[in-house]
Amino acid sequence: MAATDEYTRYVLELLTPVGPVRASRFFGGVGLSRASVQFAMIMDNSLYFVVDDTTRAGYEAAGMQSFSYDTKKGRVQVRRYFEVPEEVLSDPDELFAWAQASLRVAARKSKPRRSTRR
């Protein structure tokens, strides 16, 4: 099941305090970016934030799982993205804090693009 337009609009509204967030479709889901840094994605109407070793524990403590998908060879775990807990989605202050943390992680991990122009 792909991310619905309705759920995407809902998430974008929730993330309004974070600043201008751009949604773009990819692989049946939606990537969420601010200032060209993808910090979240929506897959199957679930919101996932980018994590690293400093933030992953909070998601695990809340009982959340990383994004995963099935292939012919088995299940693939994408430990860079963890589902956002429902309690966080329903608390604007918490959502803002978790989104800001995800933005910081994503900005650190994004690699600067080399210009091929000289």
ChimeraX commands (.cxc) that place a marker at each C-alpha (Angstrom):
marker #1 position 0.00,0.00,0.00 radius 0.5
marker #1 position 1.39,3.37,-1.00 radius 0.5
marker #1 position 1.28,6.52,1.08 radius 0.5
marker #1 position -2.02,8.31,0.52 radius 0.5
marker #1 position -2.27,11.98,-0.37 radius 0.5
marker #1 position -4.55,12.47,2.64 radius 0.5
marker #1 position -1.99,11.07,5.12 radius 0.5
marker #1 position 0.81,13.03,3.44 radius 0.5
marker #1 position -1.14,16.29,3.82 radius 0.5
marker #1 position -1.84,15.39,7.47 radius 0.5
marker #1 position 1.87,14.84,8.20 radius 0.5
marker #1 position 2.88,18.02,6.37 radius 0.5
marker #1 position 0.40,19.96,8.49 radius 0.5
marker #1 position 1.82,18.42,11.67 radius 0.5
marker #1 position 5.33,19.38,10.56 radius 0.5
marker #1 position 4.47,23.02,9.79 radius 0.5
marker #1 position 6.42,24.29,12.86 radius 0.5
marker #1 position 9.58,22.65,11.48 radius 0.5
marker #1 position 9.59,25.04,8.53 radius 0.5
marker #1 position 8.97,24.55,4.84 radius 0.5
marker #1 position 8.93,20.78,4.23 radius 0.5
marker #1 position 8.82,19.46,0.68 radius 0.5
marker #1 position 7.19,16.13,-0.17 radius 0.5
marker #1 position 8.34,14.10,-3.17 radius 0.5
marker #1 position 7.17,10.67,-4.26 radius 0.5
marker #1 position 9.62,7.78,-4.45 radius 0.5
marker #1 position 9.39,3.96,-4.40 radius 0.5
marker #1 position 5.69,3.96,-3.50 radius 0.5
marker #1 position 6.27,6.34,-0.62 radius 0.5
marker #1 position 6.99,9.99,0.01 radius 0.5
marker #1 position 10.29,11.60,0.97 radius 0.5
marker #1 position 10.14,14.65,3.25 radius 0.5
marker #1 position 12.88,17.25,2.94 radius 0.5
marker #1 position 13.75,20.65,4.32 radius 0.5
marker #1 position 16.44,22.71,2.62 radius 0.5
marker #1 position 17.25,19.77,0.30 radius 0.5
marker #1 position 17.93,17.42,3.23 radius 0.5
marker #1 position 15.66,14.39,3.41 radius 0.5
marker #1 position 14.94,13.76,7.08 radius 0.5
marker #1 position 11.79,11.63,6.91 radius 0.5
marker #1 position 9.68,9.41,4.72 radius 0.5
marker #1 position 6.14,8.13,4.63 radius 0.5
marker #1 position 5.62,4.50,3.66 radius 0.5
marker #1 position 2.30,2.66,3.96 radius 0.5
marker #1 position 0.86,5.67,5.81 radius 0.5
marker #1 position 3.50,5.49,8.52 radius 0.5
marker #1 position 5.95,8.30,9.24 radius 0.5
marker #1 position 9.63,7.40,9.61 radius 0.5
marker #1 position 12.41,9.74,10.75 radius 0.5
marker #1 position 16.13,9.45,10.01 radius 0.5
marker #1 position 18.07,8.16,13.03 radius 0.5
marker #1 position 21.64,7.45,14.03 radius 0.5
marker #1 position 23.34,5.84,17.00 radius 0.5
marker #1 position 22.53,8.85,19.20 radius 0.5
marker #1 position 18.76,8.88,18.49 radius 0.5
marker #1 position 17.88,5.25,17.67 radius 0.5
marker #1 position 17.57,4.25,21.34 radius 0.5
marker #1 position 14.63,6.60,21.88 radius 0.5
marker #1 position 12.69,4.89,19.10 radius 0.5
marker #1 position 13.58,1.43,20.37 radius 0.5
marker #1 position 12.60,2.40,23.93 radius 0.5
marker #1 position 9.20,3.44,22.56 radius 0.5
marker #1 position 8.87,-0.01,20.96 radius 0.5
marker #1 position 9.25,1.24,17.40 radius 0.5
marker #1 position 10.79,-0.68,14.52 radius 0.5
marker #1 position 13.00,0.34,11.65 radius 0.5
marker #1 position 11.58,0.52,8.16 radius 0.5
marker #1 position 11.71,-2.86,6.43 radius 0.5
marker #1 position 10.60,-4.45,3.21 radius 0.5
marker #1 position 10.53,-7.92,1.67 radius 0.5
marker #1 position 12.58,-9.12,-1.25 radius 0.5
marker #1 position 12.88,-12.53,-2.90 radius 0.5
marker #1 position 15.89,-13.18,-0.67 radius 0.5
marker #1 position 14.17,-12.15,2.57 radius 0.5
marker #1 position 13.36,-9.16,4.72 radius 0.5
marker #1 position 15.59,-6.06,4.54 radius 0.5
marker #1 position 15.87,-3.79,7.60 radius 0.5
marker #1 position 16.64,-0.14,6.90 radius 0.5
marker #1 position 18.00,0.96,10.27 radius 0.5
marker #1 position 18.47,4.56,9.08 radius 0.5
marker #1 position 14.69,5.12,9.32 radius 0.5
marker #1 position 12.52,4.37,12.36 radius 0.5
marker #1 position 8.76,4.74,12.67 radius 0.5
marker #1 position 7.62,7.71,14.74 radius 0.5
marker #1 position 5.57,6.67,17.80 radius 0.5
marker #1 position 1.86,7.60,17.81 radius 0.5
marker #1 position 2.34,9.41,21.14 radius 0.5
marker #1 position 4.88,11.68,19.46 radius 0.5
marker #1 position 2.58,12.35,16.49 radius 0.5
marker #1 position -0.15,13.47,18.87 radius 0.5
marker #1 position 2.09,15.85,20.87 radius 0.5
marker #1 position 3.16,18.90,18.82 radius 0.5
marker #1 position 6.07,19.80,21.12 radius 0.5
marker #1 position 7.45,16.25,21.10 radius 0.5
marker #1 position 7.00,15.95,17.34 radius 0.5
marker #1 position 8.90,19.20,16.84 radius 0.5
marker #1 position 11.76,17.97,19.05 radius 0.5
marker #1 position 11.97,14.57,17.32 radius 0.5
marker #1 position 11.80,16.20,13.86 radius 0.5
marker #1 position 14.57,18.66,14.79 radius 0.5
marker #1 position 16.74,15.77,15.97 radius 0.5
marker #1 position 16.08,13.93,12.72 radius 0.5
marker #1 position 16.97,17.02,10.70 radius 0.5
marker #1 position 20.28,17.34,12.57 radius 0.5
marker #1 position 21.10,13.67,11.94 radius 0.5
marker #1 position 20.14,13.87,8.27 radius 0.5
marker #1 position 22.15,17.07,7.75 radius 0.5
marker #1 position 25.25,15.43,9.28 radius 0.5
marker #1 position 24.83,12.35,7.12 radius 0.5
marker #1 position 24.09,14.11,3.85 radius 0.5
marker #1 position 27.16,14.33,1.68 radius 0.5
marker #1 position 27.99,17.57,-0.05 radius 0.5
marker #1 position 27.59,17.28,-3.80 radius 0.5
marker #1 position 30.62,17.88,-5.91 radius 0.5
marker #1 position 30.26,20.31,-8.70 radius 0.5
marker #1 position 31.37,19.00,-12.07 radius 0.5
marker #1 position 31.58,22.55,-13.39 radius 0.5
marker #1 position 34.87,24.35,-13.42 radius 0.5
marker link #1:1,2 radius 0.2
marker link #1:2,3 radius 0.2
marker link #1:3,4 radius 0.2
marker link #1:4,5 radius 0.2
marker link #1:5,6 radius 0.2
marker link #1:6,7 radius 0.2
marker link #1:7,8 radius 0.2
marker link #1:8,9 radius 0.2
marker link #1:9,10 radius 0.2
marker link #1:10,11 radius 0.2
marker link #1:11,12 radius 0.2
marker link #1:12,13 radius 0.2
marker link #1:13,14 radius 0.2
marker link #1:14,15 radius 0.2
marker link #1:15,16 radius 0.2
marker link #1:16,17 radius 0.2
marker link #1:17,18 radius 0.2
marker link #1:18,19 radius 0.2
marker link #1:19,20 radius 0.2
marker link #1:20,21 radius 0.2
marker link #1:21,22 radius 0.2
marker link #1:22,23 radius 0.2
marker link #1:23,24 radius 0.2
marker link #1:24,25 radius 0.2
marker link #1:25,26 radius 0.2
marker link #1:26,27 radius 0.2
marker link #1:27,28 radius 0.2
marker link #1:28,29 radius 0.2
marker link #1:29,30 radius 0.2
marker link #1:30,31 radius 0.2
marker link #1:31,32 radius 0.2
marker link #1:32,33 radius 0.2
marker link #1:33,34 radius 0.2
marker link #1:34,35 radius 0.2
marker link #1:35,36 radius 0.2
marker link #1:36,37 radius 0.2
marker link #1:37,38 radius 0.2
marker link #1:38,39 radius 0.2
marker link #1:39,40 radius 0.2
marker link #1:40,41 radius 0.2
marker link #1:41,42 radius 0.2
marker link #1:42,43 radius 0.2
marker link #1:43,44 radius 0.2
marker link #1:44,45 radius 0.2
marker link #1:45,46 radius 0.2
marker link #1:46,47 radius 0.2
marker link #1:47,48 radius 0.2
marker link #1:48,49 radius 0.2
marker link #1:49,50 radius 0.2
marker link #1:50,51 radius 0.2
marker link #1:51,52 radius 0.2
marker link #1:52,53 radius 0.2
marker link #1:53,54 radius 0.2
marker link #1:54,55 radius 0.2
marker link #1:55,56 radius 0.2
marker link #1:56,57 radius 0.2
marker link #1:57,58 radius 0.2
marker link #1:58,59 radius 0.2
marker link #1:59,60 radius 0.2
marker link #1:60,61 radius 0.2
marker link #1:61,62 radius 0.2
marker link #1:62,63 radius 0.2
marker link #1:63,64 radius 0.2
marker link #1:64,65 radius 0.2
marker link #1:65,66 radius 0.2
marker link #1:66,67 radius 0.2
marker link #1:67,68 radius 0.2
marker link #1:68,69 radius 0.2
marker link #1:69,70 radius 0.2
marker link #1:70,71 radius 0.2
marker link #1:71,72 radius 0.2
marker link #1:72,73 radius 0.2
marker link #1:73,74 radius 0.2
marker link #1:74,75 radius 0.2
marker link #1:75,76 radius 0.2
marker link #1:76,77 radius 0.2
marker link #1:77,78 radius 0.2
marker link #1:78,79 radius 0.2
marker link #1:79,80 radius 0.2
marker link #1:80,81 radius 0.2
marker link #1:81,82 radius 0.2
marker link #1:82,83 radius 0.2
marker link #1:83,84 radius 0.2
marker link #1:84,85 radius 0.2
marker link #1:85,86 radius 0.2
marker link #1:86,87 radius 0.2
marker link #1:87,88 radius 0.2
marker link #1:88,89 radius 0.2
marker link #1:89,90 radius 0.2
marker link #1:90,91 radius 0.2
marker link #1:91,92 radius 0.2
marker link #1:92,93 radius 0.2
marker link #1:93,94 radius 0.2
marker link #1:94,95 radius 0.2
marker link #1:95,96 radius 0.2
marker link #1:96,97 radius 0.2
marker link #1:97,98 radius 0.2
marker link #1:98,99 radius 0.2
marker link #1:99,100 radius 0.2
marker link #1:100,101 radius 0.2
marker link #1:101,102 radius 0.2
marker link #1:102,103 radius 0.2
marker link #1:103,104 radius 0.2
marker link #1:104,105 radius 0.2
marker link #1:105,106 radius 0.2
marker link #1:106,107 radius 0.2
marker link #1:107,108 radius 0.2
marker link #1:108,109 radius 0.2
marker link #1:109,110 radius 0.2
marker link #1:110,111 radius 0.2
marker link #1:111,112 radius 0.2
marker link #1:112,113 radius 0.2
marker link #1:113,114 radius 0.2
marker link #1:114,115 radius 0.2
marker link #1:115,116 radius 0.2
marker link #1:116,117 radius 0.2
marker link #1:117,118 radius 0.2
view
